Amino acid sequence: MPKIEIGINNVDKIYHLIAYFTLSVTWLFSFYRKPTLKYVIVICCIFFGIIIEVLQQTLTTYRTGDYKDAIANTVGILLGFIIFNLILKKITVNSY
């Protein structure tokens, strides 16, 4: 029986976005009492995503790096940063 593939092109980009959203939000909430670190965390997460893509392309024969993955990673991180700030703002306003 022939295999029929029904799927969405580039659905893995959604997985990248979710994974890096989770990564950034986790780190941001881990250090929420040190607000000066939030920009460092975001920058480090972005560099991490880019480095992983470059290493996949250069060091492996079974994985490929993709700039679209790096963009999806960055979008996930920035979305996580925005959500983190909104939640933190709401918590801060409600605590007074």
N, C-alpha and C positions, 0 to 999 in steps of 0.2 A: 504494500500500500504506500503510495507516495506521501511524503511528509509535506504538509501544508503549513507554512509559517504565516501567521497573522500577527503583525506587530507594528509598533510605531518606530519609525526611524529615530535613532539617537535617544531612545528611552533611557539609556545608561546615563545620559546627562542629568536626568532627574535624580538618579541614584547618587551621582556626584554632588549635586546641589544639596540633597538631604544629608549626606554624610558630612560635608563640610559645614553645613548649617549646625548640625549637632556638635561637631568638633568645636566650632567657635563659641557657641552658646555655653557649652560645658566649661570651657576655659574662662570665658567672661564671668560666669557665675561663680566659678571657683575663686576668682580674685576680685569680686565686686567691691570689696572694702578698700581696694587700692585703685581708685579711678584713673590714676596716671598710667597704669599698665594696660588699659583697655586698647589703646592705639598700638602698643607694642604687640599685644596678643593678635590683633587683626593683621598687622603686617607680617608677623611670624607665620600665621596660618596661611596667608597668601603665598609667601615664599615656600612654605612646606609643600603646598599644592603644585606649585610650578616645578620645584625640585623633583618631586615624585614623578611628574610627567617626563621630565628630561631624563631621569635615571631609567625609567621604563624604556625609553627610546634607545638609550645608549648602552645599557648594561645587560639587557635581556634580549633573547631571540624570540620569545613567545609572547611578548607584550609590546604594544606600540604606544608611544606618547602622542597626545592629541591636544592641540591648542584649544579646541572646543571643550575638552575636559577641564583644562586650566581655567577657562572662562566660567564654566559651570561651577567649579570649585569657588572661584572668587565671588560669583553672584550669591552662592550659598553663605559664604562668610559675611558678605555685606548685609544680606538679609538677616542673618543671625545677629549682627551688630545693631541693626535697626530695631529688631524685636527686643533685644536685650535692653536697649536704651528706653524703649517704650514701657517695658515692664518695670524697670528700675525707677523710672519717673513716676509711674503710678504707685509703686510701693512707697516711694519717698513722700509723695503728696498725701497719701493716706495715713502715713505715720505721724503727721503733725496734727 
